[in-house]
Amino acid sequence: MFYFVVTVQTAINTGVSIGAILLAADCLEIMYTSLAPHGPLKLYHFIIIVAVVLAFLSQLPSFHSLRHINFVSLLLSLGYTILVAAACIRAGLSKNVPPKDYSLSSSKSEKTFDAFLSVSILASVFGNGILPEIQATLAPPAAGKMMKALVLCYSVVVFTFFLSSITGYWAFGSRVQSNVLKSLMPDSGPALAPTWLLGVAVLFVLLQLLAIGLVYSQVAYEIMEKGSADASQDRFSRRNLVPRLLLRTLYLAFCAFVAAMLPFFGDIVGVVGAVGFVPLDFVLPVLMYNMALAPPRRSPVFLANTAVMVLFAGVGAIGAFASIRKLALDAGKFKLFSNNVVD
């Protein structure tokens, strides 16, 4: 069970790292195309740039050394959300905003698959609090500290996710793009928000995504370096430094390659949520509770846990199918190493 959880967590973190690299490169491309509309650089060039920067930053001594980055990341998230929400409200009131369409697909099967895909994406958004939530069950004083971390985590997630998504959907309808900055800076016509506001927002989200890439890569680094490092020698001795540089660079090169080959941001988030966060958040906790505390099989607690486990196992399976189906449909429309990020 332990190795299964570690494997799922590593897969989740790898998926998030790929998504962070892809979205950061997309933001760089937005800035570049606004300054040089006919420039020669493509999306994969910016993916390489982001991966190189992350490879350099990943040589920070330890996860503890990232605590300042985590705090700055929090401020960047709040700042980006406020700027984007303000820009969307301004755009929604503008005369230049495209016609709004709030209608859903006419196909019932399409609506069903989209609904389960949305559940998977929501699982990705809210699943990030699983670690502090698990640790919040520890004995005092850890429980109090972790509960505060949990409350802070979900407060930030709810504020940043819903404020930007609600204002973006209100301003552009169902045609809003997963990277709302693209909706605010359409290919044709003037930008729908002040240039300085969009520039600051792009800078904020770019720095935030670099921080996310650093944090989520740490689990993979720890797993790789357990077998390659020599604990008896200094962390920055040649014996430990060379494998560290090689393994971390290869890992980020793999993430960058996948991001460049399959630039499907929304689909990647859906797959990560369905395959990773749904079982990790809703299936494994109740399963481990039944295994560890062994309540009577006919007790309400055991039956409720089993019902939750079966229900969300089904939701995860259907969500995974819907996510992979969407990925396959999008892959049929776009070539590998496309220059555009697919929603």
C-alpha positions as CSV (number, residue, x, y, z in Angstrom):
1,M,0.0,0.0,0.0
2,F,2.8,2.4,0.9
3,Y,4.6,1.9,-2.4
4,F,1.3,2.3,-4.3
5,V,0.7,5.6,-2.6
6,V,4.2,6.8,-3.3
7,T,3.8,5.8,-7.0
8,V,0.5,7.6,-7.3
9,Q,2.0,10.7,-5.6
10,T,5.0,10.7,-7.9
11,A,2.8,10.4,-11.0
12,I,0.7,13.3,-9.7
13,N,3.7,15.4,-9.1
14,T,5.1,14.6,-12.5
15,G,1.8,15.5,-14.2
16,V,1.7,18.8,-12.3
17,S,5.3,19.6,-13.2
18,I,4.5,19.0,-16.9
19,G,1.5,21.2,-16.7
20,A,3.5,23.9,-14.9
21,I,6.2,23.9,-17.6
22,L,3.7,24.0,-20.4
23,L,1.7,26.9,-18.9
24,A,4.8,28.9,-18.0
25,A,6.0,28.5,-21.6
26,D,2.6,29.6,-22.8
27,C,2.8,32.7,-20.7
28,L,6.3,33.5,-22.1
29,E,4.9,33.0,-25.6
30,I,2.0,35.4,-24.9
31,M,4.5,38.1,-23.8
32,Y,6.7,37.3,-26.9
33,T,4.0,37.4,-29.5
34,S,2.6,40.7,-28.1
35,L,6.1,42.3,-28.6
36,A,7.1,40.4,-31.8
37,P,3.9,39.1,-33.5
38,H,5.8,37.6,-36.4
39,G,8.9,36.4,-34.4
40,P,10.5,33.0,-35.2
41,L,10.3,31.5,-31.7
42,K,7.8,28.7,-31.1
43,L,6.1,27.2,-28.1
44,Y,8.7,24.5,-27.7
45,H,11.5,27.1,-27.5
46,F,9.9,28.6,-24.5
47,I,9.4,25.1,-23.0
48,I,13.1,24.6,-23.3
49,I,13.8,27.9,-21.6
50,V,11.5,27.1,-18.7
51,A,13.0,23.7,-18.2
52,V,16.5,25.1,-18.2
53,V,15.6,27.7,-15.6
54,L,13.9,25.0,-13.4
55,A,17.0,22.8,-13.8
56,F,19.1,25.6,-12.4
57,L,16.7,26.5,-9.6
58,S,16.3,22.8,-8.7
59,Q,19.8,22.7,-7.3
60,L,18.7,24.5,-4.2
61,P,20.0,22.5,-1.2
62,S,16.8,21.0,0.1
63,F,13.0,21.3,0.2
64,H,13.3,23.3,3.4
65,S,15.2,25.9,1.4
66,L,12.1,26.5,-0.6
67,R,10.0,27.9,2.3
68,H,10.6,31.4,1.1
69,I,9.6,30.5,-2.4
70,N,6.4,29.0,-1.0
71,F,5.5,32.3,0.8
72,V,6.3,34.3,-2.3
73,S,4.2,31.9,-4.3
74,L,1.2,32.6,-2.1
75,L,1.5,36.3,-2.6
76,L,1.9,35.8,-6.4
77,S,-1.3,33.6,-6.5
78,L,-3.3,36.3,-4.7
79,G,-1.9,39.1,-6.8
80,Y,-2.5,37.3,-10.1
81,T,-6.1,36.3,-9.1
82,I,-7.0,39.9,-8.2
83,L,-5.4,41.3,-11.4
84,V,-7.1,38.7,-13.7
85,A,-10.5,39.2,-12.0
86,A,-10.3,42.9,-12.4
87,A,-9.3,42.5,-16.1
88,C,-12.1,40.1,-16.7
89,I,-14.7,42.4,-15.1
90,R,-13.4,45.3,-17.2
91,A,-13.4,43.2,-20.4
92,G,-16.9,41.9,-19.7
93,L,-18.2,45.5,-19.5
94,S,-16.3,46.5,-22.6
95,K,-17.9,46.9,-26.0
96,N,-15.1,45.0,-27.7
97,V,-15.7,41.8,-25.8
98,P,-16.7,38.9,-28.1
99,P,-20.4,37.7,-28.0
100,K,-20.9,35.6,-24.9
101,D,-22.2,32.1,-25.2
102,Y,-23.2,30.2,-22.1
103,S,-24.8,27.2,-23.8
104,L,-23.6,23.6,-23.3
105,S,-23.1,20.9,-25.8
106,S,-26.3,19.6,-27.3
107,S,-25.1,16.0,-27.0
108,K,-26.1,14.2,-23.8
109,S,-23.0,12.0,-23.9
110,E,-20.8,15.0,-24.5
111,K,-22.4,16.7,-21.4
112,T,-21.8,13.6,-19.3
113,F,-18.2,13.2,-20.3
114,D,-17.6,17.0,-19.8
115,A,-19.2,16.7,-16.3
116,F,-16.8,13.9,-15.2
117,L,-13.9,15.7,-16.8
118,S,-14.8,18.7,-14.7
119,V,-14.9,16.6,-11.6
120,S,-11.4,15.4,-12.4
121,I,-10.1,19.0,-12.9
122,L,-11.8,20.0,-9.6
123,A,-10.0,17.1,-7.9
124,S,-6.7,18.4,-9.2
125,V,-7.5,21.9,-7.9
126,F,-8.6,20.9,-4.4
127,G,-6.4,17.8,-4.1
128,N,-3.3,19.8,-3.3
129,G,-4.4,20.0,0.3
130,I,-4.2,16.2,0.8
131,L,-0.8,16.3,2.5
132,P,-1.7,18.8,5.3
133,E,-5.1,17.1,5.6
134,I,-3.5,13.7,6.3
135,Q,-1.0,15.2,8.7
136,A,-3.7,17.1,10.5
137,T,-4.8,13.8,11.9
138,L,-1.5,13.5,13.8
139,A,-1.3,13.9,17.6
140,P,-0.8,17.4,19.1
141,P,1.0,19.7,18.6
142,A,1.3,18.6,15.0
143,A,-2.4,18.5,14.6
144,G,-3.0,22.1,15.5
145,K,-0.3,23.4,13.1
146,M,-1.4,21.2,10.3
147,M,-5.0,22.1,10.7
148,K,-4.0,25.8,10.3
149,A,-2.1,24.8,7.2
150,L,-5.1,23.0,5.9
151,V,-7.5,26.0,6.5
152,L,-5.0,28.4,4.9
153,C,-4.5,26.0,1.9
154,Y,-8.2,25.6,1.1
155,S,-8.9,29.3,1.8
156,V,-6.4,30.3,-0.8
157,V,-7.5,27.6,-3.3
158,V,-11.2,28.6,-3.0
159,F,-10.4,32.3,-3.4
160,T,-8.0,32.0,-6.3
161,F,-9.9,29.4,-8.2
162,F,-13.4,30.6,-8.0
163,L,-12.8,34.3,-8.3
164,S,-10.8,33.9,-11.6
165,S,-13.1,31.2,-13.0
166,I,-16.3,33.0,-12.2
167,T,-15.2,36.3,-13.6
168,G,-13.6,34.7,-16.7
169,Y,-16.7,32.7,-17.5
170,W,-18.9,35.7,-16.9
171,A,-16.8,37.8,-19.3
172,F,-16.3,35.3,-22.1
173,G,-18.8,32.5,-21.6
174,S,-18.1,28.9,-22.5
175,R,-15.5,30.1,-25.0
176,V,-13.1,31.3,-22.3
177,Q,-9.7,29.6,-22.6
178,S,-8.0,27.6,-19.9
179,N,-5.3,30.4,-19.8
180,V,-7.7,33.3,-19.4
181,L,-4.8,35.7,-20.4
182,K,-5.3,34.5,-24.0
183,S,-9.0,35.5,-23.9
184,L,-7.9,38.9,-22.6
185,M,-5.3,39.2,-25.4
186,P,-7.2,37.9,-28.5
187,D,-5.3,37.2,-31.8
188,S,-7.4,39.7,-33.6
189,G,-8.4,43.1,-32.2
190,P,-7.1,45.1,-29.3
191,A,-6.3,43.8,-25.9
192,L,-9.3,43.8,-23.5
193,A,-7.3,45.0,-20.5
194,P,-4.5,47.6,-19.9
195,T,-1.1,46.5,-21.1
196,W,0.5,47.1,-17.8
197,L,-2.0,45.0,-16.0
198,L,-1.6,42.1,-18.4
199,G,2.2,42.4,-18.2
200,V,2.2,42.2,-14.4
201,A,-0.3,39.3,-14.4
202,V,1.8,37.4,-16.9
203,L,4.9,38.0,-14.8
204,F,3.1,36.9,-11.6
205,V,1.8,33.7,-13.1
206,L,5.2,32.9,-14.7
207,L,7.0,33.2,-11.3
208,Q,4.2,31.3,-9.6
209,L,4.5,28.4,-12.1
210,L,8.3,28.2,-11.6
211,A,7.6,27.9,-7.9
212,I,5.0,25.2,-8.5
213,G,7.4,23.3,-10.7
214,L,10.1,23.4,-8.0
215,V,7.9,22.3,-5.2
216,Y,6.2,19.4,-7.1
217,S,9.5,18.1,-8.4
218,Q,10.9,17.5,-4.9
219,V,9.1,14.1,-4.4
220,A,10.7,12.7,-7.6
221,Y,14.1,14.1,-6.6
222,E,13.9,12.5,-3.2
223,I,13.0,9.1,-4.7
224,M,15.7,9.2,-7.3
225,E,18.4,10.4,-4.9
226,K,17.7,7.8,-2.2
227,G,19.4,5.3,-4.4
228,S,22.1,7.5,-6.0
229,A,23.3,9.5,-3.0
230,D,25.9,8.6,-0.4
231,A,24.7,9.8,3.0
232,S,28.1,9.6,4.5
233,Q,29.4,12.3,2.2
234,D,28.6,16.0,2.0
235,R,25.5,16.9,-0.1
236,F,27.7,18.9,-2.5
237,S,30.6,16.5,-2.7
238,R,31.4,15.3,-6.2
239,R,30.0,11.9,-5.3
240,N,26.6,13.4,-4.6
241,L,26.6,16.5,-6.9
242,V,27.1,14.7,-10.2
243,P,24.2,12.3,-9.8
244,R,22.1,15.1,-8.5
245,L,22.8,17.3,-11.5
246,L,22.3,14.5,-13.9
247,L,19.1,13.0,-12.5
248,R,17.3,16.3,-11.9
249,T,18.2,17.6,-15.3
250,L,17.0,14.3,-17.0
251,Y,13.8,14.5,-15.0
252,L,13.0,18.0,-16.1
253,A,14.1,17.2,-19.7
254,F,11.5,14.4,-19.7
255,C,8.8,16.7,-18.4
256,A,9.7,19.3,-21.0
257,F,9.6,16.8,-23.8
258,V,6.1,15.5,-22.8
259,A,4.9,19.1,-22.5
260,A,6.3,20.0,-25.9
261,M,5.0,16.8,-27.6
262,L,1.5,17.0,-26.1
263,P,0.6,20.6,-25.3
264,F,-2.9,19.8,-23.9
265,F,-3.0,21.7,-20.6
266,G,-6.7,21.1,-19.7
267,D,-6.5,17.5,-20.7
268,I,-3.4,16.9,-18.6
269,V,-5.1,18.4,-15.6
270,G,-8.1,16.2,-16.1
271,V,-5.9,13.0,-16.4
272,V,-3.9,13.9,-13.3
273,G,-7.1,14.5,-11.3
274,A,-8.9,11.3,-12.4
275,V,-5.9,9.0,-12.1
276,G,-4.1,10.6,-9.2
277,F,-6.1,13.0,-7.0
278,V,-9.5,11.2,-7.0
279,P,-8.1,7.9,-5.6
280,L,-5.6,9.7,-3.4
281,D,-8.2,12.0,-1.9
282,F,-11.4,9.9,-1.8
283,V,-10.5,6.2,-2.1
284,L,-7.3,5.5,-0.3
285,P,-8.1,7.5,3.0
286,V,-11.3,5.5,3.7
287,L,-9.7,2.3,2.6
288,M,-6.8,2.8,5.0
289,Y,-9.2,3.8,7.7
290,N,-11.1,0.5,7.4
291,M,-7.8,-1.4,7.3
292,A,-6.2,0.4,10.2
293,L,-9.1,0.7,12.7
294,A,-11.0,-2.3,11.4
295,P,-14.6,-1.2,12.4
296,P,-17.2,-3.9,12.3
297,R,-18.2,-4.8,8.8
298,R,-21.9,-4.0,9.4
299,S,-21.3,-0.8,11.3
300,P,-22.4,2.5,9.8
301,V,-18.8,3.8,9.6
302,F,-17.6,0.8,7.6
303,L,-20.6,0.8,5.3
304,A,-20.3,4.6,4.7
305,N,-16.5,4.3,4.0
306,T,-17.1,1.4,1.6
307,A,-19.9,3.4,-0.2
308,V,-17.6,6.4,-0.6
309,M,-14.8,4.2,-1.8
310,V,-16.9,2.5,-4.4
311,L,-18.6,5.7,-5.6
312,F,-15.4,7.6,-6.1
313,A,-13.6,4.7,-7.6
314,G,-16.4,4.8,-10.3
315,V,-16.1,8.5,-10.6
316,G,-12.3,8.2,-11.0
317,A,-12.6,5.5,-13.6
318,I,-15.2,7.4,-15.7
319,G,-13.2,10.6,-15.2
320,A,-10.1,8.9,-16.4
321,F,-11.9,7.6,-19.5
322,A,-13.4,11.1,-20.2
323,S,-10.0,12.7,-19.8
324,I,-8.2,10.2,-22.1
325,R,-11.1,10.5,-24.6
326,K,-10.8,14.3,-24.6
327,L,-7.0,13.9,-25.0
328,A,-7.5,11.6,-28.0
329,L,-10.0,13.9,-29.6
330,D,-7.7,16.9,-29.2
331,A,-4.7,14.9,-30.5
332,G,-6.7,14.1,-33.7
333,K,-7.0,17.8,-34.3
334,F,-3.5,18.9,-33.6
335,K,0.0,17.7,-34.6
336,L,2.6,16.6,-32.1
337,F,4.8,19.5,-30.9
338,S,2.0,22.0,-31.8
339,N,2.7,25.7,-31.4
340,N,-0.6,26.2,-29.5
341,V,-1.6,25.0,-26.1
342,V,-4.9,23.1,-26.5
343,D,-7.7,23.6,-23.9
